[in-house]
Amino acid sequence: LEAQRAMALLRHLPFALPFEGRLAALRSWIAADRAALGIERTLWPPPIVVHRPTIVRDSFEALRGQSGAALKLPLRVQFVNDQGLEEAGVGEGVMKEYLVEVLRAACAPEARLFKATDEGQLYPHPAARHVLAESDALFECIGALFAKALYEGILLDVPLAPFFLAKLLGRTNTLNELPLLDPELARNLHFLKTYDGPLEDLALVYALTDVVDGREYTTDLKPNGRHLAVSAAGLTEYLYLVANFRLNAQLRRPSASFLRGFTAVVPAAWISMFSPRELGMVLSGSDAPIDVADWRAHARYASGYDDSHPVIEAFWRVIESMDGKQRAATLRFATSSARPPLLGFQWLHPPFCIQMATADGGARLPTSATCMNLLKLPPYPDEETMRAKLMYAVNAGCGFELS
């Protein structure tokens, strides 16, 4: 009963509680749901098999039709590499790697499901429904996988645009959000507001045309709009209709599909208490600078290292000396996310761990197992060697393969 009252309060007066409190409530609801379902005691099911080059399509075929309750259960994955060989790996680590990789692939430009703003924030690609069969079902599957990552406490390095997140929260975007989506269109509409010549000279009509793979798709903004000229008297209506189409109408169908998949795993009421920007942080982590002291305080060590080991002392001095971008790149190298967990590294799961790797005369590079948030660090003889090797590995993206 107390939990129901708290949820009702957060639904009607969400911002009466600070963001940290609402985030804690979300995590407690997820933990209670997992306990009620007995997820920690559930046996791992047969694996879904995914080939890395076709991970999005394979995932879609394997997961389509599964209920939200089924997607909450442990997800066992068998990777097949580019050579057609099954890769080693079991358990939660592989599940994390899978969720990170499949959503990264789904959001990549070549997938044509999402498009990036000038600031690198993602939203459903307007061309998706024209070029992809079953695009609605694909967005539904991707929404379920985003929710699965949230349900498992996995941060995703794929930032979603605030105006897209607003649609997931059931909100209507306005002309004020247009510069985030399309700065050039926003400038053009502003030009129209200040244009002092005859508007008829611009030959505007109540329609918009998109070109996809050389083919034109025209959408009327009002009935028979492509044949109706925009006059000075109708300019305000035209500005509203253009912005509403780009920010709301064009996003409505893929957003509804994405949300349908998402809420099958995480109920809409659990995210409705966040603003679009806050929901972005819930999914992708904090945009605050990395707190090195907090990172170190919650780090673990293996294979001979401990917090007072000279190599570990040198490692943290190197991290302290980095600028913000270098620290973020190093965090991404080890955990797959450049952003720290919300409310601190105590919430990183599994905990960040540094394992002693084979020295190999100091020639070996650091490697990582991002599925386990594990950095494999050789015992370098001095701080400068460690700095050079670590930065080379981070910038080259060595990961598992190159050492």
C-alpha positions as CSV (number, residue, x, y, z in Angstrom):
1,L,0.0,0.0,0.0
2,E,2.8,2.4,0.9
3,A,4.5,1.6,-2.4
4,Q,1.3,2.4,-4.3
5,R,0.9,5.7,-2.5
6,A,4.5,6.6,-3.4
7,M,3.9,5.7,-7.0
8,A,0.7,7.8,-7.1
9,L,2.6,10.8,-5.6
10,L,5.4,10.5,-8.1
11,R,2.9,10.2,-11.0
12,H,1.1,13.4,-10.1
13,L,3.8,15.5,-8.5
14,P,7.1,13.9,-9.8
15,F,9.2,17.0,-9.4
16,A,8.3,17.4,-5.7
17,L,11.1,14.8,-5.2
18,P,14.7,15.5,-6.4
19,F,16.0,13.5,-9.3
20,E,18.1,11.3,-7.1
21,G,15.1,10.3,-5.1
22,R,13.1,9.5,-8.2
23,L,16.0,7.5,-9.6
24,A,16.2,5.5,-6.3
25,A,12.4,4.8,-6.6
26,L,12.9,3.5,-10.1
27,R,15.7,1.2,-9.0
28,S,13.7,0.0,-6.1
29,W,10.7,-0.9,-8.3
30,I,12.9,-2.8,-10.7
31,A,14.5,-4.7,-7.8
32,A,11.1,-5.5,-6.4
33,D,9.9,-6.7,-9.8
34,R,13.0,-8.9,-10.2
35,A,12.5,-10.4,-6.7
36,A,8.8,-11.1,-7.4
37,L,9.7,-12.9,-10.6
38,G,12.5,-14.8,-9.0
39,I,14.9,-13.8,-11.7
40,E,18.0,-14.3,-9.7
41,R,16.9,-18.0,-9.2
42,T,15.9,-18.5,-12.8
43,L,17.8,-21.0,-14.8
44,W,19.4,-19.6,-18.0
45,P,17.3,-20.5,-21.0
46,P,18.7,-21.8,-24.3
47,P,20.7,-19.2,-26.1
48,I,19.7,-17.0,-29.0
49,V,22.3,-17.2,-31.7
50,V,23.5,-14.0,-33.3
51,H,26.1,-13.4,-36.0
52,R,28.0,-10.2,-35.4
53,P,27.7,-8.9,-39.0
54,T,23.9,-9.4,-38.9
55,I,23.3,-8.8,-35.2
56,V,20.3,-6.6,-35.6
57,R,18.4,-8.8,-38.0
58,D,19.3,-12.0,-36.0
59,S,18.1,-10.4,-32.8
60,F,14.8,-9.3,-34.4
61,E,14.1,-12.8,-35.7
62,A,15.1,-14.4,-32.4
63,L,13.1,-12.1,-30.1
64,R,10.1,-11.1,-32.1
65,G,6.9,-12.3,-30.5
66,Q,8.4,-12.7,-27.0
67,S,6.4,-11.2,-24.2
68,G,7.7,-8.5,-21.9
69,A,7.8,-11.1,-19.0
70,A,10.0,-13.3,-21.1
71,L,12.4,-10.5,-21.9
72,K,12.8,-9.7,-18.2
73,L,14.3,-13.2,-17.7
74,P,18.0,-13.9,-18.1
75,L,19.1,-13.5,-21.7
76,R,21.6,-16.1,-22.9
77,V,23.4,-15.2,-26.1
78,Q,25.7,-17.2,-28.4
79,F,27.9,-15.0,-30.6
80,V,29.1,-16.2,-34.0
81,N,32.1,-14.3,-35.3
82,D,32.9,-13.1,-38.8
83,Q,34.5,-16.4,-39.6
84,G,31.4,-18.4,-38.6
85,L,32.9,-19.7,-35.4
86,E,31.1,-19.7,-32.1
87,E,32.7,-17.4,-29.5
88,A,33.5,-18.4,-25.9
89,G,31.6,-16.7,-23.1
90,V,28.7,-17.2,-20.8
91,G,26.4,-15.4,-18.3
92,E,25.8,-11.8,-17.5
93,G,28.9,-10.5,-19.1
94,V,28.0,-11.8,-22.6
95,M,24.4,-10.4,-22.1
96,K,25.8,-7.0,-21.4
97,E,28.1,-7.1,-24.4
98,Y,25.2,-8.3,-26.5
99,L,22.9,-5.4,-25.4
100,V,25.6,-2.8,-26.0
101,E,26.6,-4.2,-29.4
102,V,23.1,-4.8,-30.8
103,L,21.9,-1.3,-29.8
104,R,25.0,0.3,-31.1
105,A,24.5,-1.5,-34.4
106,A,20.8,-0.6,-34.5
107,C,21.7,3.1,-34.0
108,A,24.5,3.1,-36.6
109,P,23.9,5.2,-39.7
110,E,24.1,2.2,-42.0
111,A,21.2,0.5,-40.3
112,R,19.0,3.5,-41.4
113,L,16.8,3.1,-38.3
114,F,18.1,6.2,-36.5
115,K,19.5,9.6,-37.6
116,A,21.8,11.8,-35.6
117,T,21.4,15.5,-34.9
118,D,24.4,17.9,-35.4
119,E,25.1,17.2,-31.7
120,G,25.1,13.4,-32.2
121,Q,21.8,12.7,-30.5
122,L,19.6,10.0,-32.0
123,Y,16.0,9.9,-33.2
124,P,14.0,7.6,-35.6
125,H,15.2,8.1,-39.1
126,P,12.3,9.6,-41.2
127,A,13.3,7.3,-44.1
128,A,13.1,4.1,-42.1
129,R,9.5,3.3,-43.1
130,H,10.3,3.8,-46.8
131,V,13.5,1.7,-46.9
132,L,13.0,-1.0,-44.3
133,A,10.5,-3.8,-44.3
134,E,8.8,-4.2,-40.9
135,S,10.3,-1.0,-39.6
136,D,7.5,-0.7,-37.0
137,A,8.3,-4.1,-35.6
138,L,12.0,-3.3,-35.7
139,F,11.5,-0.2,-33.6
140,E,9.4,-2.2,-31.2
141,C,12.2,-4.8,-30.8
142,I,14.7,-2.0,-30.2
143,G,12.5,-0.3,-27.6
144,A,12.3,-3.6,-25.7
145,L,16.1,-4.0,-25.8
146,F,16.6,-0.4,-24.5
147,A,14.2,-1.3,-21.7
148,K,16.0,-4.6,-21.1
149,A,19.3,-2.7,-20.6
150,L,17.6,-0.3,-18.1
151,Y,16.1,-3.3,-16.3
152,E,19.6,-4.9,-16.1
153,G,21.3,-1.7,-15.0
154,I,23.4,-1.4,-18.1
155,L,24.3,2.1,-19.4
156,L,24.2,2.6,-23.2
157,D,26.6,4.9,-25.0
158,V,23.8,5.8,-27.5
159,P,22.3,9.2,-26.5
160,L,18.7,9.7,-27.6
161,A,17.6,13.1,-28.6
162,P,15.4,15.0,-26.0
163,F,12.6,15.7,-28.5
164,F,12.4,11.9,-29.2
165,L,12.5,11.1,-25.4
166,A,9.7,13.7,-25.1
167,K,7.5,11.6,-27.4
168,L,8.2,8.5,-25.3
169,L,7.0,10.5,-22.3
170,G,3.8,11.4,-24.1
171,R,4.7,15.1,-24.5
172,T,4.2,17.4,-27.5
173,N,7.2,19.2,-28.9
174,T,7.0,22.8,-29.9
175,L,8.8,25.1,-32.3
176,N,11.4,25.8,-29.6
177,E,12.8,22.3,-30.0
178,L,13.2,22.6,-33.8
179,P,16.8,23.9,-33.7
180,L,17.9,20.6,-32.0
181,L,16.4,18.6,-34.8
182,D,17.1,20.7,-37.9
183,P,19.0,24.0,-37.3
184,E,18.8,25.0,-41.0
185,L,15.0,24.5,-41.1
186,A,14.7,26.5,-37.8
187,R,16.7,29.4,-39.4
188,N,14.6,29.3,-42.5
189,L,11.4,29.5,-40.5
190,H,12.8,32.4,-38.5
191,F,13.7,34.1,-41.8
192,L,10.0,33.8,-42.9
193,K,8.9,35.4,-39.7
194,T,11.0,38.5,-40.5
195,Y,10.6,38.5,-44.3
196,D,9.1,41.8,-45.4
197,G,8.6,41.0,-49.1
198,P,5.5,39.4,-50.7
199,L,5.3,35.9,-49.3
200,E,3.7,34.7,-52.5
201,D,7.0,35.3,-54.3
202,L,8.5,32.3,-52.3
203,A,6.0,29.9,-53.8
204,L,5.4,28.1,-50.5
205,V,2.7,25.5,-50.2
206,Y,1.3,23.6,-47.2
207,A,3.3,20.5,-47.9
208,L,6.8,19.1,-47.3
209,T,8.8,16.8,-49.6
210,D,11.5,14.3,-48.5
211,V,13.9,12.7,-50.9
212,V,14.8,9.1,-50.1
213,D,17.2,7.2,-52.4
214,G,16.3,9.5,-55.2
215,R,12.5,9.1,-54.8
216,E,10.3,12.0,-53.6
217,Y,7.7,11.6,-50.8
218,T,5.4,14.6,-50.4
219,T,3.2,15.0,-47.3
220,D,0.3,17.5,-47.1
221,L,0.3,19.5,-43.9
222,K,-3.4,20.1,-44.3
223,P,-5.9,18.6,-46.8
224,N,-4.8,19.2,-50.4
225,G,-2.0,21.3,-48.9
226,R,0.4,20.8,-51.9
227,H,-2.0,22.8,-54.0
228,L,-2.6,25.6,-51.4
229,A,-0.3,28.6,-51.4
230,V,0.9,30.1,-48.2
231,S,-0.1,33.7,-47.7
232,A,1.0,36.3,-45.1
233,A,-2.3,35.7,-43.3
234,G,-1.6,32.0,-43.0
235,L,2.1,32.2,-42.1
236,T,1.7,31.5,-38.4
237,E,-0.3,28.4,-39.2
238,Y,2.3,27.3,-41.7
239,L,5.2,27.7,-39.2
240,Y,3.2,25.7,-36.7
241,L,2.4,22.9,-39.2
242,V,6.0,22.5,-40.4
243,A,7.4,22.3,-36.9
244,N,4.6,20.0,-35.7
245,F,5.1,17.7,-38.6
246,R,8.9,17.4,-38.1
247,L,8.8,17.2,-34.3
248,N,5.6,15.3,-33.7
249,A,3.7,13.8,-36.6
250,Q,6.8,12.4,-38.3
251,L,8.0,10.8,-35.1
252,R,4.6,9.5,-33.9
253,R,4.6,6.1,-35.6
254,P,8.2,5.0,-34.8
255,S,7.9,6.5,-31.3
256,A,4.7,4.5,-30.6
257,S,6.4,1.3,-31.8
258,F,9.5,1.9,-29.7
259,L,7.4,2.7,-26.7
260,R,5.3,-0.4,-27.1
261,G,8.4,-2.5,-26.9
262,F,9.9,-0.5,-24.1
263,T,6.8,-0.6,-21.9
264,A,6.5,-4.3,-22.3
265,V,9.6,-4.6,-20.1
266,V,9.5,-1.3,-18.1
267,P,6.1,0.2,-17.4
268,A,5.4,3.7,-18.7
269,A,4.5,4.9,-15.1
270,W,8.1,4.1,-14.0
271,I,9.6,6.6,-16.5
272,S,6.9,9.2,-16.6
273,M,8.3,10.9,-13.5
274,F,11.4,12.0,-15.5
275,S,11.9,15.0,-17.8
276,P,13.3,14.1,-21.3
277,R,16.8,15.2,-20.3
278,E,16.6,13.1,-17.1
279,L,15.4,10.1,-18.9
280,G,18.4,10.4,-21.2
281,M,20.6,10.2,-18.2
282,V,18.7,7.3,-16.8
283,L,19.5,5.4,-20.0
284,S,23.0,6.6,-20.8
285,G,24.5,7.8,-17.5
286,S,25.5,11.1,-16.0
287,D,26.8,14.0,-18.0
288,A,28.7,15.2,-15.0
289,P,32.6,15.1,-15.0
290,I,34.1,11.8,-13.9
291,D,34.8,11.7,-10.2
292,V,38.2,9.9,-10.1
293,A,38.1,9.5,-6.3
294,D,34.7,7.9,-6.4
295,W,35.8,5.7,-9.4
296,R,38.8,4.5,-7.3
297,A,36.8,4.0,-4.1
298,H,34.6,1.5,-5.8
299,A,37.3,-0.3,-8.0
300,R,38.2,-3.9,-7.4
301,Y,41.5,-5.7,-8.2
302,A,42.5,-9.2,-9.2
303,S,45.5,-11.5,-9.9
304,G,47.9,-9.8,-7.5
305,Y,46.9,-6.2,-7.7
306,D,45.4,-4.2,-4.7
307,D,44.8,-0.5,-4.1
308,S,48.3,0.1,-2.7
309,H,50.2,-1.8,-5.4
310,P,52.7,0.5,-7.1
311,V,51.3,-0.2,-10.6
312,I,47.8,0.7,-9.3
313,E,49.1,3.8,-7.7
314,A,50.7,4.8,-11.0
315,F,47.5,4.0,-12.9
316,W,45.4,6.3,-10.8
317,R,48.0,9.1,-11.1
318,V,47.8,8.7,-14.9
319,I,43.9,8.9,-14.7
320,E,44.2,12.0,-12.5
321,S,46.5,13.7,-15.0
322,M,44.1,13.2,-17.9
323,D,41.7,15.8,-19.2
324,G,37.9,15.1,-19.2
325,K,37.8,13.6,-22.8
326,Q,40.7,11.3,-22.1
327,R,39.1,10.0,-18.9
328,A,35.8,9.4,-20.7
329,A,37.6,7.5,-23.4
330,T,39.4,5.4,-20.9
331,L,36.1,4.6,-19.1
332,R,34.5,3.7,-22.4
333,F,37.5,1.4,-23.2
334,A,36.9,-0.5,-20.0
335,T,33.1,-0.4,-19.6
336,S,31.7,0.4,-23.0
337,S,30.2,3.7,-21.7
338,A,32.0,7.0,-21.6
339,R,29.6,8.3,-18.9
340,P,29.8,7.5,-15.2
341,P,26.9,5.8,-13.5
342,L,24.2,8.0,-12.0
343,L,24.7,8.5,-8.3
344,G,28.3,7.2,-8.5
345,F,30.4,4.2,-9.3
346,Q,28.8,2.1,-6.5
347,W,26.0,1.6,-9.0
348,L,28.3,0.2,-11.8
349,H,27.5,-3.5,-12.3
350,P,29.7,-5.5,-12.5
351,P,32.1,-3.3,-10.5
352,F,35.1,-1.9,-12.4
353,C,38.0,-4.2,-11.9
354,I,41.7,-4.1,-12.8
355,Q,43.4,-7.4,-13.4
356,M,47.1,-8.0,-13.7
357,A,47.9,-9.1,-17.2
358,T,51.1,-10.9,-18.5
359,A,53.9,-8.4,-18.5
360,D,55.7,-9.6,-21.7
361,G,58.6,-7.4,-21.1
362,G,56.5,-4.2,-21.0
363,A,55.6,-4.6,-24.7
364,R,52.0,-5.8,-24.2
365,L,49.1,-3.2,-24.4
366,P,46.3,-3.0,-21.9
367,T,43.1,-4.8,-23.0
368,S,39.6,-4.9,-21.7
369,A,36.6,-7.1,-21.3
370,T,33.8,-4.5,-21.4
371,C,31.2,-7.2,-20.7
372,M,32.7,-7.5,-17.2
373,N,33.9,-3.9,-16.8
374,L,37.4,-5.4,-16.6
375,L,40.7,-3.7,-17.5
376,K,43.6,-6.1,-18.0
377,L,46.6,-4.0,-17.1
378,P,50.2,-5.3,-17.4
379,P,52.6,-4.3,-14.6
380,Y,54.5,-1.6,-16.4
381,P,57.9,-0.6,-14.9
382,D,57.1,3.1,-14.7
383,E,54.3,5.7,-15.0
384,E,55.4,7.1,-18.4
385,T,55.3,3.7,-20.0
386,M,51.9,3.0,-18.5
387,R,50.6,6.4,-19.8
388,A,51.9,5.7,-23.3
389,K,50.6,2.2,-23.5
390,L,47.2,3.0,-22.0
391,M,46.5,6.0,-24.3
392,Y,47.6,4.0,-27.3
393,A,45.2,1.2,-26.4
394,V,42.4,3.5,-25.6
395,N,42.8,5.6,-28.8
396,A,43.2,2.4,-31.0
397,G,40.2,0.7,-29.4
398,C,42.2,-2.5,-28.8
399,G,39.6,-4.3,-26.6
400,F,39.8,-8.0,-26.8
401,E,41.6,-8.4,-30.1
402,L,44.8,-6.5,-30.2
403,S,47.4,-6.8,-27.4
